[in-house]
Amino acid sequence: GAPDRGRSALDAVELTDIGANYLREHVPSDVRIHYTIVDGGVAPNIVPDKAVVWYYMRAFSREVVENVYERLVKVGKGAAMMTETELEIDFKGGCYESTMNSVLADTLQKSLKECPRDEWTKEELEFAEEINKTTGKIYDNAVKQDGFELLHSGVYELTRCGHFGSTDVGDVQHIVPCVQVMTATCNLAAPGHSWQITACAGMSIGHKGMLYGAKVLAATASKLVDDPALVEKAKEEWNERMHGDTYHCPIPEEIPIPQPQK
């Protein structure tokens, strides 16, 4: 009954989002800023005393992420000042960019080509075809391409750019030489982060891709054990790429370490 006496936390969240969208023009082109409002108040006629917006921020380097993060925090502080509210930051986590090691990648590539892979069964191909059809235009466009498969069965050349999405494998790669592999575990037309991927991962399609990946990793490890010179070459490349930089954990020390459930 007295909105003039209220101070809206939701106003602050919306102003933060507006500021973040204006910020997009003034950040490097590889920066991605994702957000969703997970708590916007109780009811339209009640001034929200609490509101929550959840942000993801990504870029091709940790340095850029940290710089843009600091700028986003300033946006939030400004929004709090404008609305006479208080800003609380719940830092969820962070990771470094991935960086491919070409020595290990070449060794892994050999293992990919050498390790036998189980053929897709008739049942799996039929399942993939039905799942592909649910993706609409993605499937229609893929069918037009020469050599389209329901399930991928070949071996691509490993990329050297090292960008495999947001993963803490990047943290490992800034501590020791490291390489990662991706295998086919879903229908070819499945969009990322979709129910189609989940459906395939829960059946033999996903299982085969997982086991093939395990075999490739084991074969690569065996090659490195048998040829220590490869390990030394991988270390030399890693040292050169790091340029003397040292790894700094992006997770603040005040964040408690998750404890296992008893």
ABEGO torsion letter per residue (X at the ends): XBAAABBBAAAAAAAAAAAAAAAAAABBAABBBBBBBABAEABAABBBABBBBBBBBBBABAAAAAAAAAAAAAAAAAAAAAAGBBBBBBBAEBBBBBBBBAAAAAAAAAAAAABBBBBBBAAAAAAAAAAAAAAEAAAAAAAABBGBBABBABBBBBBAAGBAEBBAAAAAAAABBBBBBBBBABBAABBBGBAAAAAAAABAAAAAAAAAAAAAAAAAAAAAAABAAAAAAAAAAAAAAAGGBBBBBABBAABBBBBBBX
